[in-house]
Amino acid sequence: MAAIESPGASAEALKATIKDFWEQEVCGTRNGAEYASDRRRFFEQIDQVRYEQDYMIPNFARFEQAAGKRVLEVGLGTGADFVRWARAGAEAYGRDLTSASVALVKERLSLENLTADVATGDAENLRDFPDNFFDIYYSWGVLMATPNTEKAIGEAYRVLKPGGTMKLMFYHYPSIGGALVWLLYGPLHRDWRWPREVIADHVESPAMKYYSVRDVRRMVRRYFRDGPLETHTLLGAGDLLTHRFSEKYRGAHWELIQQIYPRWLVRHIAGHRLGTVLTIHVTK
């Protein structure tokens, strides 16, 4: 079953709900919460946890290759990746749906005396930017959370220069992490809907979408018709249960599950083909 895009007015209402959700807690901030009073340590701890869990990001993003290039990152979170574009010497632009994220990113740029163009914005309507403007478009785990993902990919294509690259991460289906969420909230709660429908209701922000490799290639090729396209699946923290649980999953029984979880089996039997992380790299 293909992932469903949300049309019309209902999509705008959903987008407002998604925005409200992430205004309450910027993605990743819980990983530095114990150091919130020491802002440098706060961001350092967030970054340490991020790159332990999403270990594949540096090799995928290749921040060091962005010097002198015009880079747009959409969906900033705490700015862990974004500051690396700026540190590398890129002309960095960042857009996020939430004011909370933008404020955090501006704070950490100020702490490091870095400059960049950061503001609120919508992945589906990058009205700030002209056609053929960027060398790199980057978005990690964000576009599958916007109501019309295909439209967002179309905007990425529009603002990229010919020869520019788009680098994305989506959640992959089928995956170990998705299966765990479906099992917990589907059969164990007598919810017999399609797995992706159950997952969408219980992973992070409202209506989060998981995509098959085939789904992704179809969406991307609608716009990027000729350039090289690479997709890879990788085991992530949600597959290995190495992430810090949200308040929703706190308690002794969840701690026990995390301790006894068969990570060796997942790594060596299921492997990366059933990983939740799906990376996409394509050239315009």
C-alpha positions in Angstrom: 0.0 0.0 0.0 1.5 3.3 -1.0 1.8 6.2 1.4 -1.1 8.6 1.2 -0.6 12.3 0.7 -3.1 14.7 2.3 -4.9 17.0 -0.1 -6.5 20.5 0.3 -7.7 22.2 3.4 -7.3 19.1 5.5 -3.6 19.2 4.7 -3.3 22.8 6.0 -5.1 21.8 9.2 -2.7 18.9 9.6 0.3 21.1 9.0 -0.9 23.4 11.7 -1.2 20.4 14.1 2.3 19.2 13.1 3.7 22.7 13.7 2.1 22.9 17.2 3.5 19.5 18.1 7.1 20.5 17.3 6.8 23.9 18.9 6.3 22.1 22.2 9.5 20.1 22.0 12.2 20.7 19.3 13.4 17.4 18.0 16.5 16.3 19.9 16.3 18.6 22.8 15.5 15.9 25.3 19.0 14.5 24.7 20.6 17.6 26.3 17.9 18.3 28.9 20.2 17.7 31.9 22.6 20.4 30.7 19.9 23.0 29.8 21.5 25.7 32.0 24.9 25.4 30.3 24.1 26.2 26.7 27.3 25.1 25.1 27.2 21.8 27.0 23.5 21.5 26.1 24.2 21.6 22.4 27.3 19.5 22.7 25.4 16.7 24.4 22.6 16.9 21.8 25.1 16.5 19.0 27.0 13.7 20.7 23.8 11.6 21.1 22.6 12.5 17.6 25.8 11.2 15.9 25.9 8.1 18.1 22.4 7.2 17.1 22.3 8.6 13.5 25.9 7.4 12.9 25.4 7.5 9.1 24.8 11.2 8.8 28.4 12.5 8.4 29.2 10.0 5.7 26.0 10.8 3.9 25.9 14.6 4.3 29.6 15.2 3.6 29.6 18.5 5.3 33.3 19.1 4.5 32.5 19.2 0.8 30.2 22.2 1.1 32.8 24.9 1.3 31.9 27.8 -1.0 28.6 26.1 -1.9 25.1 27.5 -1.4 23.2 25.0 0.9 19.6 24.9 2.0 18.6 22.7 4.9 14.8 22.2 5.5 13.8 21.1 9.0 16.5 22.2 11.4 15.7 20.7 14.7 18.4 21.9 17.1 20.7 22.8 14.3 23.2 19.9 14.8 23.6 19.4 11.1 23.0 23.0 10.1 26.0 24.4 12.1 28.2 21.8 10.3 27.3 23.3 7.0 28.2 26.8 8.3 31.4 25.5 9.9 32.5 23.9 6.7 32.3 27.3 4.9 29.0 26.9 3.1 26.7 29.8 2.3 24.0 28.2 4.6 20.3 28.8 4.5 17.9 27.1 6.9 14.1 26.9 7.1 11.9 25.3 9.7 8.2 25.2 10.2 8.6 26.2 13.9 9.7 29.4 15.6 11.1 27.2 18.5 13.6 25.5 16.2 14.6 28.8 14.5 15.3 30.4 17.9 17.5 27.5 19.0 19.5 27.5 15.8 20.1 31.2 15.9 21.2 30.8 19.5 23.9 28.2 18.7 25.1 30.2 15.6 25.6 33.1 17.9 27.5 31.0 20.4 29.9 30.0 17.7 30.1 33.4 15.9 28.7 31.9 12.7 26.4 33.6 10.3 23.6 32.1 8.2 20.2 32.8 6.8 17.7 31.1 9.2 14.0 31.7 9.3 10.6 30.0 9.5 9.4 28.4 6.3 7.4 25.7 4.6 9.0 22.8 2.7 6.0 22.8 0.4 6.4 26.5 -0.5 9.9 27.9 -0.5 8.7 31.3 -1.6 11.9 33.0 -0.3 14.0 31.5 -3.0 14.2 31.8 -6.8 14.6 28.9 -9.2 18.0 27.3 -9.7 19.5 28.9 -6.6 21.2 26.1 -4.4 24.0 23.7 -4.9 22.8 21.3 -2.1 19.3 20.7 -0.7 19.4 18.7 2.5 16.6 17.5 4.8 17.0 14.7 7.4 13.8 13.0 8.5 11.5 15.9 7.7 9.8 15.7 4.4 7.9 12.5 5.2 6.3 14.6 8.0 4.8 17.3 5.8 1.3 16.6 4.4 2.3 16.7 0.7 5.7 15.2 0.5 5.7 15.1 -3.4 5.1 18.8 -3.5 8.1 19.4 -1.1 10.3 17.3 -3.4 9.0 19.5 -6.4 10.1 22.6 -4.5 13.5 21.1 -3.8 13.9 20.4 -7.5 12.8 24.0 -8.4 15.3 25.7 -6.1 18.3 23.5 -7.0 20.7 24.5 -9.7 21.2 22.1 -12.6 23.9 19.7 -11.4 22.8 20.4 -7.8 22.2 17.5 -5.3 19.2 16.7 -3.1 20.0 14.7 0.1 17.1 13.3 2.1 16.3 10.8 4.8 12.8 9.2 5.0 11.5 6.5 7.3 11.6 3.1 5.5 8.8 0.6 5.2 9.0 -2.3 5.8 11.5 -1.9 8.7 12.2 -3.4 12.1 11.4 -0.1 13.9 8.1 0.2 12.0 7.1 -3.3 12.8 7.7 -2.8 16.5 5.4 0.2 16.5 2.8 -1.6 14.5 2.9 -4.7 16.8 2.6 -2.6 19.9 -0.2 -0.3 18.8 -1.8 -2.6 16.2 -2.4 -6.2 17.1 -1.7 -5.8 20.8 -4.3 -3.0 20.9 -6.7 -4.8 18.6 -6.2 -2.2 15.9 -6.4 -4.1 12.6 -5.7 -1.3 10.2 -2.9 -1.4 7.6 0.5 -1.2 9.4 1.4 2.2 7.9 -1.8 3.7 9.1 -1.1 2.5 12.6 2.5 3.7 12.5 1.4 7.1 11.3 -0.7 7.6 14.4 2.0 6.6 16.9 5.4 7.8 15.6 6.6 11.3 16.5 4.4 14.0 15.0 0.9 13.4 13.6 0.6 11.5 10.3 4.3 10.6 10.0 4.7 8.6 6.8 6.9 5.6 6.1 7.9 4.9 2.5 9.1 1.9 0.5 12.1 2.3 -1.7 9.7 2.0 -4.7 7.5 4.8 -3.3 10.5 7.1 -3.0 12.0 6.4 -6.4 8.6 7.1 -8.0 8.2 10.4 -6.2 11.7 11.6 -6.9 11.7 10.5 -10.5 8.6 12.6 -11.1 10.9 15.6 -10.9 14.5 14.4 -11.1 14.0 12.4 -14.2 17.5 11.9 -15.5 20.1 12.5 -12.8 21.8 9.7 -10.9 19.6 8.4 -8.0 20.9 6.4 -5.1 18.8 5.0 -2.2 20.1 3.0 0.7 18.4 1.5 3.8 20.2 1.4 7.2 19.5 0.2 10.7 18.7 3.1 12.9 18.2 3.8 16.6 14.5 2.9 16.3 15.4 -0.6 15.0 18.0 -1.2 17.7 16.2 0.6 20.5 19.2 2.6 21.4 17.4 6.0 21.5 16.3 7.8 24.5 12.6 7.1 25.1 10.1 9.9 25.3 7.9 10.4 28.3 5.3 8.2 26.7 7.6 5.2 27.0 9.1 5.8 30.5 9.0 3.1 33.2 10.7 0.0 34.5 9.1 -2.3 31.9 10.4 -0.2 29.0 13.8 -0.1 30.6 13.7 -3.9 30.8 12.7 -4.2 27.2 15.6 -2.0 26.1 18.0 -4.1 28.1 17.0 -7.5 26.8 16.3 -6.4 23.2 18.1 -8.8 20.8 20.3 -6.3 18.9 22.7 -8.9 17.7 19.9 -10.8 16.1 18.5 -7.6 14.4 22.0 -6.6 13.1 23.0 -10.0 11.8 19.7 -11.6 10.8 17.5 -8.8 9.6 20.3 -6.4 8.6 20.2 -3.1 6.9 17.6 -4.2 4.3 15.0 -3.8 7.1 16.4 -0.6 8.5 14.2 2.3 9.2 16.6 4.8 7.7 16.2 5.4 4.0 18.7 7.8 2.4 18.1 9.4 -0.9 20.8 11.1 -3.0 19.9 12.5 -6.4 21.4 15.0 -8.9 19.3 17.5 -10.9 
